């Protein structure tokens, strides 16, 4: 099963083959883990089932949103 399949099973109320995970880290923990692993892309290491875009944006890794002005994105 892919991560997506596991999440879909959970959303359908089915019992997944394992518990899906989504780990986020504080700034200090993120820096420590990146330094320890030698990799700035923690998503590739942790391999979360759910991507939190606000966490990705604050880490500066990816910019998925376009600022439309007037407080809109």
N, CA, C, O and CB atoms as a CASP TS submission, in Angstrom:
PFRMAT TS
TARGET T0000
AUTHOR 0000-0000-0000
METHOD Language model
MODEL 1
PARENT N/A
ATOM      1  N   UNK     1       0.839  -1.188   0.000  1.00  0.00           N
ATOM      2  CA  UNK     1       0.000   0.000   0.000  1.00  0.00           C
ATOM      3  C   UNK     1       0.879   1.244   0.000  1.00  0.00           C
ATOM      4  O   UNK     1       1.899   1.300   0.687  1.00  0.00           O
ATOM      5  CB  UNK     1      -0.952   0.002   1.216  1.00  0.00           C
ATOM      6  N   UNK     2       0.472   2.225  -0.770  1.00  0.00           N
ATOM      7  CA  UNK     2       1.164   3.511  -0.737  1.00  0.00           C
ATOM      8  C   UNK     2       0.680   4.305   0.473  1.00  0.00           C
ATOM      9  O   UNK     2      -0.316   3.946   1.103  1.00  0.00           O
ATOM     10  CB  UNK     2       0.927   4.310  -2.055  1.00  0.00           C
ATOM     11  N   UNK     3       1.388   5.380   0.792  1.00  0.00           N
ATOM     12  CA  UNK     3       0.942   6.259   1.883  1.00  0.00           C
ATOM     13  C   UNK     3      -0.474   6.757   1.603  1.00  0.00           C
ATOM     14  O   UNK     3      -1.310   6.809   2.505  1.00  0.00           O
ATOM     15  CB  UNK     3       1.914   7.461   2.057  1.00  0.00           C
ATOM     16  N   UNK     4      -0.733   7.119   0.361  1.00  0.00           N
ATOM     17  CA  UNK     4      -2.052   7.630  -0.018  1.00  0.00           C
ATOM     18  C   UNK     4      -3.133   6.572   0.229  1.00  0.00           C
ATOM     19  O   UNK     4      -4.208   6.891   0.737  1.00  0.00           O
ATOM     20  CB  UNK     4      -2.056   8.063  -1.501  1.00  0.00           C
ATOM     21  N   UNK     5      -2.852   5.328  -0.125  1.00  0.00           N
ATOM     22  CA  UNK     5      -3.804   4.241   0.096  1.00  0.00           C
ATOM     23  C   UNK     5      -4.103   4.056   1.587  1.00  0.00           C
ATOM     24  O   UNK     5      -5.248   3.819   1.971  1.00  0.00           O
ATOM     25  CB  UNK     5      -3.262   2.934  -0.499  1.00  0.00           C
ATOM     26  N   UNK     6      -3.078   4.163   2.414  1.00  0.00           N
ATOM     27  CA  UNK     6      -3.265   4.022   3.863  1.00  0.00           C
ATOM     28  C   UNK     6      -4.174   5.127   4.383  1.00  0.00           C
ATOM     29  O   UNK     6      -5.101   4.855   5.146  1.00  0.00           O
ATOM     30  CB  UNK     6      -1.903   4.056   4.599  1.00  0.00           C
ATOM     31  N   UNK     7      -3.923   6.364   3.981  1.00  0.00           N
ATOM     32  CA  UNK     7      -4.747   7.498   4.423  1.00  0.00           C
ATOM     33  C   UNK     7      -6.178   7.342   3.918  1.00  0.00           C
ATOM     34  O   UNK     7      -7.120   7.609   4.664  1.00  0.00           O
ATOM     35  CB  UNK     7      -4.148   8.838   3.927  1.00  0.00           C
ATOM     36  N   UNK     8      -6.363   6.915   2.669  1.00  0.00           N
ATOM     37  CA  UNK     8      -7.715   6.713   2.141  1.00  0.00           C
ATOM     38  C   UNK     8      -8.459   5.645   2.939  1.00  0.00           C
ATOM     39  O   UNK     8      -9.651   5.791   3.210  1.00  0.00           O
ATOM     40  CB  UNK     8      -7.659   6.318   0.655  1.00  0.00           C
ATOM     41  N   UNK     9      -7.771   4.584   3.311  1.00  0.00           N
ATOM     42  CA  UNK     9      -8.396   3.535   4.121  1.00  0.00           C
ATOM     43  C   UNK     9      -8.850   4.101   5.467  1.00  0.00           C
ATOM     44  O   UNK     9      -9.958   3.809   5.918  1.00  0.00           O
ATOM     45  CB  UNK     9      -7.415   2.356   4.337  1.00  0.00           C
ATOM     46  N   UNK    10      -8.015   4.894   6.098  1.00  0.00           N
ATOM     47  CA  UNK    10      -8.362   5.512   7.382  1.00  0.00           C
ATOM     48  C   UNK    10      -9.583   6.405   7.215  1.00  0.00           C
ATOM     49  O   UNK    10     -10.503   6.352   8.031  1.00  0.00           O
ATOM     50  CB  UNK    10      -7.171   6.326   7.941  1.00  0.00           C
ATOM     51  N   UNK    11      -9.602   7.227   6.165  1.00  0.00           N
ATOM     52  CA  UNK    11     -10.720   8.139   5.943  1.00  0.00           C
ATOM     53  C   UNK    11     -12.017   7.394   5.637  1.00  0.00           C
ATOM     54  O   UNK    11     -13.102   7.914   5.897  1.00  0.00           O
ATOM     55  CB  UNK    11     -10.395   9.092   4.809  1.00  0.00           C
ATOM     56  N   UNK    12     -11.919   6.192   5.091  1.00  0.00           N
ATOM     57  CA  UNK    12     -13.106   5.363   4.838  1.00  0.00           C
ATOM     58  C   UNK    12     -13.545   4.599   6.094  1.00  0.00           C
ATOM     59  O   UNK    12     -14.545   3.882   6.073  1.00  0.00           O
ATOM     60  CB  UNK    12     -12.823   4.372   3.700  1.00  0.00           C
ATOM     61  N   UNK    13     -12.794   4.758   7.179  1.00  0.00           N
ATOM     62  CA  UNK    13     -13.137   4.076   8.420  1.00  0.00           C
ATOM     63  C   UNK    13     -12.629   2.652   8.488  1.00  0.00           C
ATOM     64  O   UNK    13     -13.029   1.890   9.368  1.00  0.00           O
ATOM     65  CB  UNK    13     -14.611   4.078   8.601  1.00  0.00           C
ATOM     66  N   UNK    14     -11.749   2.284   7.565  1.00  0.00           N
ATOM     67  CA  UNK    14     -11.179   0.945   7.561  1.00  0.00           C
ATOM     68  C   UNK    14      -9.950   0.895   8.467  1.00  0.00           C
ATOM     69  O   UNK    14      -9.347   1.923   8.773  1.00  0.00           O
ATOM     70  CB  UNK    14     -10.812   0.514   6.126  1.00  0.00           C
ATOM     71  N   UNK    15      -9.602  -0.283   8.876  1.00  0.00           N
ATOM     72  CA  UNK    15      -8.409  -0.467   9.707  1.00  0.00           C
ATOM     73  C   UNK    15      -7.181  -0.508   8.796  1.00  0.00           C
ATOM     74  O   UNK    15      -7.084  -1.382   7.935  1.00  0.00           O
ATOM     75  CB  UNK    15      -8.512  -1.777  10.568  1.00  0.00           C
ATOM     76  N   UNK    16      -6.239   0.429   8.975  1.00  0.00           N
ATOM     77  CA  UNK    16      -5.043   0.433   8.128  1.00  0.00           C
ATOM     78  C   UNK    16      -4.082  -0.679   8.548  1.00  0.00           C
ATOM     79  O   UNK    16      -4.169  -1.178   9.670  1.00  0.00           O
ATOM     80  CB  UNK    16      -4.335   1.803   8.197  1.00  0.00           C
ATOM     81  N   UNK    17      -3.170  -1.070   7.659  1.00  0.00           N
ATOM     82  CA  UNK    17      -2.213  -2.123   7.998  1.00  0.00           C
ATOM     83  C   UNK    17      -1.196  -1.677   9.060  1.00  0.00           C
ATOM     84  O   UNK    17      -0.549  -2.510   9.694  1.00  0.00           O
ATOM     85  CB  UNK    17      -1.480  -2.572   6.746  1.00  0.00           C
ATOM     86  N   UNK    18      -1.064  -0.364   9.244  1.00  0.00           N
ATOM     87  CA  UNK    18      -0.190   0.202  10.265  1.00  0.00           C
ATOM     88  C   UNK    18      -0.675   1.617  10.535  1.00  0.00           C
ATOM     89  O   UNK    18      -1.488   2.147   9.778  1.00  0.00           O
ATOM     90  CB  UNK    18       1.323   0.184   9.818  1.00  0.00           C
ATOM     91  N   UNK    19      -0.188   2.231  11.597  1.00  0.00           N
ATOM     92  CA  UNK    19      -0.607   3.589  11.957  1.00  0.00           C
ATOM     93  C   UNK    19       0.184   4.601  11.123  1.00  0.00           C
ATOM     94  O   UNK    19       1.412   4.649  11.205  1.00  0.00           O
ATOM     95  CB  UNK    19      -0.400   3.850  13.486  1.00  0.00           C
ATOM     96  N   UNK    20      -0.522   5.413  10.317  1.00  0.00           N
ATOM     97  CA  UNK    20       0.184   6.434   9.537  1.00  0.00           C
ATOM     98  C   UNK    20       0.762   7.504  10.470  1.00  0.00           C
ATOM     99  O   UNK    20       0.245   7.725  11.565  1.00  0.00           O
ATOM    100  CB  UNK    20      -0.770   7.083   8.493  1.00  0.00           C
ATOM    101  N   UNK    21       1.826   8.156  10.032  1.00  0.00           N
ATOM    102  CA  UNK    21       2.476   9.149  10.878  1.00  0.00           C
ATOM    103  C   UNK    21       2.688  10.457  10.129  1.00  0.00           C
ATOM    104  O   UNK    21       2.735  10.505   8.900  1.00  0.00           O
ATOM    105  CB  UNK    21       3.808   8.617  11.390  1.00  0.00           C
ATOM    106  N   UNK    22       2.811  11.509  10.919  1.00  0.00           N
ATOM    107  CA  UNK    22       3.149  12.836  10.410  1.00  0.00           C
ATOM    108  C   UNK    22       3.916  13.541  11.530  1.00  0.00           C
ATOM    109  O   UNK    22       3.315  13.996  12.504  1.00  0.00           O
ATOM    110  CB  UNK    22       1.851  13.657   9.970  1.00  0.00           C
ATOM    111  N   UNK    23       5.214  13.629  11.396  1.00  0.00           N
ATOM    112  CA  UNK    23       6.072  14.230  12.416  1.00  0.00           C
ATOM    113  C   UNK    23       6.522  15.616  11.963  1.00  0.00           C
ATOM    114  O   UNK    23       6.961  15.804  10.829  1.00  0.00           O
ATOM    115  CB  UNK    23       7.298  13.328  12.705  1.00  0.00           C
ATOM    116  N   UNK    24       6.405  16.566  12.862  1.00  0.00           N
ATOM    117  CA  UNK    24       6.914  17.914  12.628  1.00  0.00           C
ATOM    118  C   UNK    24       7.903  18.221  13.762  1.00  0.00           C
ATOM    119  O   UNK    24       7.824  17.619  14.833  1.00  0.00           O
ATOM    120  CB  UNK    24       5.737  18.985  12.568  1.00  0.00           C
ATOM    121  N   UNK    25       8.811  19.135  13.533  1.00  0.00           N
ATOM    122  CA  UNK    25       9.862  19.397  14.500  1.00  0.00           C
ATOM    123  C   UNK    25       9.975  20.882  14.793  1.00  0.00           C
ATOM    124  O   UNK    25       9.707  21.719  13.932  1.00  0.00           O
ATOM    125  CB  UNK    25      11.190  18.859  13.999  1.00  0.00           C
ATOM    126  N   UNK    26      10.374  21.199  16.013  1.00  0.00           N
ATOM    127  CA  UNK    26      10.663  22.585  16.357  1.00  0.00           C
ATOM    128  C   UNK    26      11.894  23.019  15.569  1.00  0.00           C
ATOM    129  O   UNK    26      12.606  22.191  15.001  1.00  0.00           O
ATOM    130  CB  UNK    26      10.884  22.760  17.900  1.00  0.00           C
ATOM    131  N   UNK    27      12.131  24.321  15.544  1.00  0.00           N
ATOM    132  CA  UNK    27      13.282  24.844  14.798  1.00  0.00           C
ATOM    133  C   UNK    27      14.597  24.222  15.240  1.00  0.00           C
ATOM    134  O   UNK    27      15.418  23.838  14.407  1.00  0.00           O
ATOM    135  CB  UNK    27      13.361  26.345  14.953  1.00  0.00           C
ATOM    136  N   UNK    28      14.800  24.123  16.563  1.00  0.00           N
ATOM    137  CA  UNK    28      16.040  23.553  17.082  1.00  0.00           C
ATOM    138  C   UNK    28      16.195  22.080  16.728  1.00  0.00           C
ATOM    139  O   UNK    28      17.269  21.640  16.321  1.00  0.00           O
ATOM    140  CB  UNK    28      16.097  23.724  18.580  1.00  0.00           C
ATOM    141  N   UNK    29      15.112  21.323  16.888  1.00  0.00           N
ATOM    142  CA  UNK    29      15.159  19.897  16.552  1.00  0.00           C
ATOM    143  C   UNK    29      15.390  19.711  15.053  1.00  0.00           C
ATOM    144  O   UNK    29      16.132  18.819  14.640  1.00  0.00           O
ATOM    145  CB  UNK    29      13.851  19.193  16.985  1.00  0.00           C
ATOM    146  N   UNK    30      14.753  20.555  14.241  1.00  0.00           N
ATOM    147  CA  UNK    30      14.931  20.466  12.785  1.00  0.00           C
ATOM    148  C   UNK    30      16.392  20.698  12.404  1.00  0.00           C
ATOM    149  O   UNK    30      16.961  19.948  11.611  1.00  0.00           O
ATOM    150  CB  UNK    30      14.026  21.490  12.065  1.00  0.00           C
ATOM    151  N   UNK    31      16.994  21.749  12.977  1.00  0.00           N
ATOM    152  CA  UNK    31      18.403  22.050  12.676  1.00  0.00           C
ATOM    153  C   UNK    31      19.312  20.896  13.114  1.00  0.00           C
ATOM    154  O   UNK    31      20.239  20.521  12.396  1.00  0.00           O
ATOM    155  CB  UNK    31      18.837  23.365  13.376  1.00  0.00           C
ATOM    156  N   UNK    32      19.040  20.340  14.292  1.00  0.00           N
ATOM    157  CA  UNK    32      19.840  19.221  14.800  1.00  0.00           C
ATOM    158  C   UNK    32      19.723  18.017  13.879  1.00  0.00           C
ATOM    159  O   UNK    32      20.730  17.413  13.508  1.00  0.00           O
ATOM    160  CB  UNK    32      19.401  18.840  16.225  1.00  0.00           C
ATOM    161  N   UNK    33      18.485  17.665  13.507  1.00  0.00           N
ATOM    162  CA  UNK    33      18.277  16.503  12.628  1.00  0.00           C
ATOM    163  C   UNK    33      18.897  16.722  11.253  1.00  0.00           C
ATOM    164  O   UNK    33      19.491  15.806  10.684  1.00  0.00           O
ATOM    165  CB  UNK    33      16.781  16.210  12.480  1.00  0.00           C
ATOM    166  N   UNK    34      18.759  17.931  10.722  1.00  0.00           N
ATOM    167  CA  UNK    34      19.364  18.230   9.416  1.00  0.00           C
ATOM    168  C   UNK    34      20.882  18.126   9.498  1.00  0.00           C
ATOM    169  O   UNK    34      21.524  17.579   8.601  1.00  0.00           O
ATOM    170  CB  UNK    34      18.951  19.640   8.930  1.00  0.00           C
ATOM    171  N   UNK    35      21.451  18.654  10.579  1.00  0.00           N
ATOM    172  CA  UNK    35      22.897  18.567  10.753  1.00  0.00           C
ATOM    173  C   UNK    35      23.369  17.131  10.928  1.00  0.00           C
ATOM    174  O   UNK    35      24.389  16.732  10.366  1.00  0.00           O
ATOM    175  CB  UNK    35      23.327  19.393  11.945  1.00  0.00           C
ATOM    176  N   UNK    36      22.629  16.367  11.699  1.00  0.00           N
ATOM    177  CA  UNK    36      22.988  14.966  11.946  1.00  0.00           C
ATOM    178  C   UNK    36      22.897  14.122  10.678  1.00  0.00           C
ATOM    179  O   UNK    36      23.749  13.270  10.421  1.00  0.00           O
ATOM    180  CB  UNK    36      22.082  14.374  13.023  1.00  0.00           C
ATOM    181  N   UNK    37      21.849  14.371   9.887  1.00  0.00           N
ATOM    182  CA  UNK    37      21.637  13.561   8.685  1.00  0.00           C
ATOM    183  C   UNK    37      22.418  14.083   7.483  1.00  0.00           C
ATOM    184  O   UNK    37      22.637  13.361   6.511  1.00  0.00           O
ATOM    185  CB  UNK    37      20.161  13.515   8.348  1.00  0.00           C
ATOM    186  N   UNK    38      22.843  15.364   7.563  1.00  0.00           N
ATOM    187  CA  UNK    38      23.517  15.964   6.410  1.00  0.00           C
ATOM    188  C   UNK    38      22.563  16.238   5.268  1.00  0.00           C
ATOM    189  O   UNK    38      22.982  16.356   4.116  1.00  0.00           O
ATOM    190  CB  UNK    38      24.630  15.066   5.931  1.00  0.00           C
ATOM    191  N   UNK    39      21.274  16.342   5.582  1.00  0.00           N
ATOM    192  CA  UNK    39      20.250  16.530   4.563  1.00  0.00           C
ATOM    193  C   UNK    39      19.250  17.560   5.067  1.00  0.00           C
ATOM    194  O   UNK    39      18.713  17.404   6.164  1.00  0.00           O
ATOM    195  CB  UNK    39      19.542  15.185   4.216  1.00  0.00           C
ATOM    196  N   UNK    40      18.984  18.617   4.287  1.00  0.00           N
ATOM    197  CA  UNK    40      18.015  19.642   4.686  1.00  0.00           C
ATOM    198  C   UNK    40      16.582  19.228   4.400  1.00  0.00           C
ATOM    199  O   UNK    40      15.653  19.895   4.856  1.00  0.00           O
ATOM    200  CB  UNK    40      18.314  20.941   3.977  1.00  0.00           C
ATOM    201  N   UNK    41      16.378  18.158   3.667  1.00  0.00           N
ATOM    202  CA  UNK    41      15.038  17.710   3.301  1.00  0.00           C
ATOM    203  C   UNK    41      14.585  16.611   4.263  1.00  0.00           C
ATOM    204  O   UNK    41      14.729  15.424   3.973  1.00  0.00           O
ATOM    205  CB  UNK    41      15.009  17.201   1.834  1.00  0.00           C
ATOM    206  N   UNK    42      14.035  17.019   5.411  1.00  0.00           N
ATOM    207  CA  UNK    42      13.602  16.035   6.399  1.00  0.00           C
ATOM    208  C   UNK    42      12.417  15.211   5.903  1.00  0.00           C
ATOM    209  O   UNK    42      12.222  14.080   6.349  1.00  0.00           O
ATOM    210  CB  UNK    42      13.239  16.727   7.700  1.00  0.00           C
ATOM    211  N   UNK    43      11.624  15.765   4.986  1.00  0.00           N
ATOM    212  CA  UNK    43      10.483  15.008   4.459  1.00  0.00           C
ATOM    213  C   UNK    43      10.959  13.704   3.809  1.00  0.00           C
ATOM    214  O   UNK    43      10.309  12.667   3.945  1.00  0.00           O
ATOM    215  CB  UNK    43       9.691  15.861   3.434  1.00  0.00           C
ATOM    216  N   UNK    44      12.068  13.757   3.121  1.00  0.00           N
ATOM    217  CA  UNK    44      12.562  12.538   2.470  1.00  0.00           C
ATOM    218  C   UNK    44      13.061  11.511   3.483  1.00  0.00           C
ATOM    219  O   UNK    44      13.100  10.315   3.192  1.00  0.00           O
ATOM    220  CB  UNK    44      13.682  12.881   1.493  1.00  0.00           C
ATOM    221  N   UNK    45      13.440  11.974   4.667  1.00  0.00           N
ATOM    222  CA  UNK    45      13.938  11.072   5.699  1.00  0.00           C
ATOM    223  C   UNK    45      12.782  10.513   6.538  1.00  0.00           C
ATOM    224  O   UNK    45      12.697   9.305   6.760  1.00  0.00           O
ATOM    225  CB  UNK    45      14.950  11.801   6.602  1.00  0.00           C
ATOM    226  N   UNK    46      11.903  11.392   6.995  1.00  0.00           N
ATOM    227  CA  UNK    46      10.795  10.993   7.867  1.00  0.00           C
ATOM    228  C   UNK    46       9.698  10.306   7.065  1.00  0.00           C
ATOM    229  O   UNK    46       9.039   9.396   7.568  1.00  0.00           O
ATOM    230  CB  UNK    46      10.224  12.212   8.607  1.00  0.00           C
ATOM    231  N   UNK    47       9.498  10.735   5.826  1.00  0.00           N
ATOM    232  CA  UNK    47       8.515  10.136   4.917  1.00  0.00           C
ATOM    233  C   UNK    47       7.110  10.150   5.509  1.00  0.00           C
ATOM    234  O   UNK    47       6.448   9.115   5.590  1.00  0.00           O
ATOM    235  CB  UNK    47       8.916   8.706   4.580  1.00  0.00           C
ATOM    236  N   UNK    48       6.657  11.353   5.928  1.00  0.00           N
ATOM    237  CA  UNK    48       5.335  11.530   6.505  1.00  0.00           C
ATOM    238  C   UNK    48       4.231  11.096   5.558  1.00  0.00           C
ATOM    239  O   UNK    48       4.395  11.114   4.338  1.00  0.00           O
ATOM    240  CB  UNK    48       5.134  12.967   6.897  1.00  0.00           C
ATOM    241  N   UNK    49       3.107  10.707   6.137  1.00  0.00           N
ATOM    242  CA  UNK    49       1.929  10.354   5.353  1.00  0.00           C
ATOM    243  C   UNK    49       1.133  11.595   4.961  1.00  0.00           C
ATOM    244  O   UNK    49       0.438  11.590   3.945  1.00  0.00           O
ATOM    245  CB  UNK    49       1.041   9.389   6.135  1.00  0.00           C
ATOM    246  N   UNK    50       1.232  12.654   5.757  1.00  0.00           N
ATOM    247  CA  UNK    50       0.480  13.880   5.510  1.00  0.00           C
ATOM    248  C   UNK    50       1.473  15.030   5.423  1.00  0.00           C
ATOM    249  O   UNK    50       2.359  15.162   6.267  1.00  0.00           O
ATOM    250  CB  UNK    50      -0.586  14.136   6.631  1.00  0.00           C
ATOM    251  N   UNK    51       1.321  15.854   4.402  1.00  0.00           N
ATOM    252  CA  UNK    51       2.183  17.023   4.217  1.00  0.00           C
ATOM    253  C   UNK    51       1.463  18.249   4.737  1.00  0.00           C
ATOM    254  O   UNK    51       0.367  18.566   4.276  1.00  0.00           O
ATOM    255  CB  UNK    51       2.575  17.207   2.724  1.00  0.00           C
ATOM    256  N   UNK    52       2.062  18.939   5.688  1.00  0.00           N
ATOM    257  CA  UNK    52       1.515  20.182   6.213  1.00  0.00           C
ATOM    258  C   UNK    52       2.198  21.330   5.495  1.00  0.00           C
ATOM    259  O   UNK    52       3.372  21.612   5.736  1.00  0.00           O
ATOM    260  CB  UNK    52       1.707  20.288   7.761  1.00  0.00           C
ATOM    261  N   UNK    53       1.463  21.991   4.612  1.00  0.00           N
ATOM    262  CA  UNK    53       2.067  23.029   3.790  1.00  0.00           C
ATOM    263  C   UNK    53       2.541  24.213   4.609  1.00  0.00           C
ATOM    264  O   UNK    53       3.558  24.819   4.269  1.00  0.00           O
ATOM    265  CB  UNK    53       1.091  23.494   2.749  1.00  0.00           C
ATOM    266  N   UNK    54       1.833  24.568   5.688  1.00  0.00           N
ATOM    267  CA  UNK    54       2.303  25.693   6.487  1.00  0.00           C
ATOM    268  C   UNK    54       3.658  25.395   7.102  1.00  0.00           C
ATOM    269  O   UNK    54       4.481  26.301   7.232  1.00  0.00           O
ATOM    270  CB  UNK    54       1.296  26.030   7.579  1.00  0.00           C
ATOM    271  N   UNK    55       3.916  24.135   7.488  1.00  0.00           N
ATOM    272  CA  UNK    55       5.228  23.767   8.032  1.00  0.00           C
ATOM    273  C   UNK    55       6.293  23.857   6.945  1.00  0.00           C
ATOM    274  O   UNK    55       7.405  24.321   7.197  1.00  0.00           O
ATOM    275  CB  UNK    55       5.191  22.341   8.632  1.00  0.00           C
ATOM    276  N   UNK    56       5.959  23.419   5.751  1.00  0.00           N
ATOM    277  CA  UNK    56       6.910  23.465   4.641  1.00  0.00           C
ATOM    278  C   UNK    56       7.234  24.916   4.312  1.00  0.00           C
ATOM    279  O   UNK    56       8.391  25.253   4.062  1.00  0.00           O
ATOM    280  CB  UNK    56       6.344  22.733   3.392  1.00  0.00           C
ATOM    281  N   UNK    57       6.216  25.779   4.310  1.00  0.00           N
ATOM    282  CA  UNK    57       6.446  27.180   3.984  1.00  0.00           C
ATOM    283  C   UNK    57       7.318  27.869   5.032  1.00  0.00           C
ATOM    284  O   UNK    57       8.196  28.659   4.683  1.00  0.00           O
ATOM    285  CB  UNK    57       5.120  27.909   3.852  1.00  0.00           C
ATOM    286  N   UNK    58       7.084  27.577   6.308  1.00  0.00           N
ATOM    287  CA  UNK    58       7.885  28.229   7.331  1.00  0.00           C
ATOM    288  C   UNK    58       9.311  27.712   7.347  1.00  0.00           C
ATOM    289  O   UNK    58      10.212  28.394   7.834  1.00  0.00           O
ATOM    290  CB  UNK    58       7.254  28.036   8.686  1.00  0.00           C
ATOM    291  N   UNK    59       9.526  26.515   6.820  1.00  0.00           N
ATOM    292  CA  UNK    59      10.893  25.995   6.777  1.00  0.00           C
ATOM    293  C   UNK    59      11.653  26.570   5.585  1.00  0.00           C
ATOM    294  O   UNK    59      12.872  26.422   5.490  1.00  0.00           O
ATOM    295  CB  UNK    59      10.884  24.457   6.707  1.00  0.00           C
ATOM    296  N   UNK    60      10.919  27.238   4.664  1.00  0.00           N
ATOM    297  CA  UNK    60      11.560  27.833   3.506  1.00  0.00           C
ATOM    298  C   UNK    60      11.882  26.841   2.408  1.00  0.00           C
ATOM    299  O   UNK    60      12.590  27.182   1.461  1.00  0.00           O
ATOM    300  CB  UNK    60      12.801  28.515   3.926  1.00  0.00           C
ATOM    301  N   UNK    61      11.373  25.604   2.512  1.00  0.00           N
ATOM    302  CA  UNK    61      11.733  24.572   1.543  1.00  0.00           C
ATOM    303  C   UNK    61      10.951  24.689   0.238  1.00  0.00           C
ATOM    304  O   UNK    61      11.517  24.496  -0.838  1.00  0.00           O
ATOM    305  CB  UNK    61      11.508  23.207   2.143  1.00  0.00           C
ATOM    306  N   UNK    62       9.667  25.000   0.317  1.00  0.00           N
ATOM    307  CA  UNK    62       8.823  25.001  -0.864  1.00  0.00           C
ATOM    308  C   UNK    62       7.866  26.176  -0.777  1.00  0.00           C
ATOM    309  O   UNK    62       7.429  26.532   0.317  1.00  0.00           O
ATOM    310  CB  UNK    62       8.052  23.666  -1.004  1.00  0.00           C
ATOM    311  N   UNK    63       7.530  26.786  -1.907  1.00  0.00           N
ATOM    312  CA  UNK    63       6.564  27.879  -1.927  1.00  0.00           C
ATOM    313  C   UNK    63       5.441  27.510  -2.892  1.00  0.00           C
ATOM    314  O   UNK    63       5.576  27.692  -4.101  1.00  0.00           O
ATOM    315  CB  UNK    63       7.242  29.229  -2.341  1.00  0.00           C
ATOM    316  N   UNK    64       4.327  26.989  -2.359  1.00  0.00           N
ATOM    317  CA  UNK    64       3.214  26.536  -3.176  1.00  0.00           C
ATOM    318  C   UNK    64       2.171  27.618  -3.429  1.00  0.00           C
ATOM    319  O   UNK    64       1.324  27.455  -4.307  1.00  0.00           O
ATOM    320  CB  UNK    64       2.564  25.360  -2.526  1.00  0.00           C
ATOM    321  N   UNK    65       2.212  28.711  -2.684  1.00  0.00           N
ATOM    322  CA  UNK    65       1.162  29.704  -2.745  1.00  0.00           C
ATOM    323  C   UNK    65       1.634  30.972  -3.433  1.00  0.00           C
ATOM    324  O   UNK    65       2.799  31.358  -3.339  1.00  0.00           O
ATOM    325  CB  UNK    65       0.664  30.021  -1.359  1.00  0.00           C
ATOM    326  N   UNK    66       0.716  31.600  -4.117  1.00  0.00           N
ATOM    327  CA  UNK    66       1.007  32.871  -4.778  1.00  0.00           C
ATOM    328  C   UNK    66       0.287  33.977  -4.028  1.00  0.00           C
ATOM    329  O   UNK    66      -0.914  33.872  -3.779  1.00  0.00           O
ATOM    330  CB  UNK    66       0.579  32.846  -6.280  1.00  0.00           C
ATOM    331  N   UNK    67       0.996  35.033  -3.663  1.00  0.00           N
ATOM    332  CA  UNK    67       0.404  36.168  -2.951  1.00  0.00           C
ATOM    333  C   UNK    67      -0.413  36.984  -3.950  1.00  0.00           C
ATOM    334  O   UNK    67       0.136  37.545  -4.898  1.00  0.00           O
ATOM    335  CB  UNK    67       1.510  37.056  -2.266  1.00  0.00           C
ATOM    336  N   UNK    68      -1.732  37.048  -3.733  1.00  0.00           N
ATOM    337  CA  UNK    68      -2.612  37.785  -4.627  1.00  0.00           C
ATOM    338  C   UNK    68      -2.829  39.218  -4.156  1.00  0.00           C
ATOM    339  O   UNK    68      -3.523  39.992  -4.815  1.00  0.00           O
ATOM    340  CB  UNK    68      -3.945  37.074  -4.748  1.00  0.00           C
ATOM    341  N   UNK    69      -2.240  39.571  -3.024  1.00  0.00           N
ATOM    342  CA  UNK    69      -2.402  40.912  -2.474  1.00  0.00           C
ATOM    343  C   UNK    69      -3.671  41.016  -1.658  1.00  0.00           C
ATOM    344  O   UNK    69      -4.505  40.111  -1.671  1.00  0.00           O
ATOM    345  CB  UNK    69      -2.411  41.946  -3.584  1.00  0.00           C
ATOM    346  N   UNK    70      -3.813  42.116  -0.954  1.00  0.00           N
ATOM    347  CA  UNK    70      -5.000  42.391  -0.147  1.00  0.00           C
ATOM    348  C   UNK    70      -5.288  41.266   0.848  1.00  0.00           C
ATOM    349  O   UNK    70      -6.450  40.951   1.102  1.00  0.00           O
ATOM    350  CB  UNK    70      -6.208  42.603  -1.051  1.00  0.00           C
ATOM    351  N   UNK    71      -4.239  40.658   1.414  1.00  0.00           N
ATOM    352  CA  UNK    71      -4.390  39.617   2.413  1.00  0.00           C
ATOM    353  C   UNK    71      -4.871  38.278   1.860  1.00  0.00           C
ATOM    354  O   UNK    71      -5.371  37.445   2.617  1.00  0.00           O
ATOM    355  CB  UNK    71      -5.331  40.079   3.453  1.00  0.00           C
ATOM    356  N   UNK    72      -4.729  38.059   0.555  1.00  0.00           N
ATOM    357  CA  UNK    72      -5.175  36.800  -0.047  1.00  0.00           C
ATOM    358  C   UNK    72      -3.998  36.051  -0.651  1.00  0.00           C
ATOM    359  O   UNK    72      -3.047  36.657  -1.144  1.00  0.00           O
ATOM    360  CB  UNK    72      -6.246  37.059  -1.120  1.00  0.00           C
ATOM    361  N   UNK    73      -4.074  34.724  -0.607  1.00  0.00           N
ATOM    362  CA  UNK    73      -3.058  33.882  -1.243  1.00  0.00           C
ATOM    363  C   UNK    73      -3.729  32.818  -2.063  1.00  0.00           C
ATOM    364  O   UNK    73      -3.053  31.999  -2.684  1.00  0.00           O
ATOM    365  CB  UNK    73      -2.125  33.245  -0.202  1.00  0.00           C
TER
END
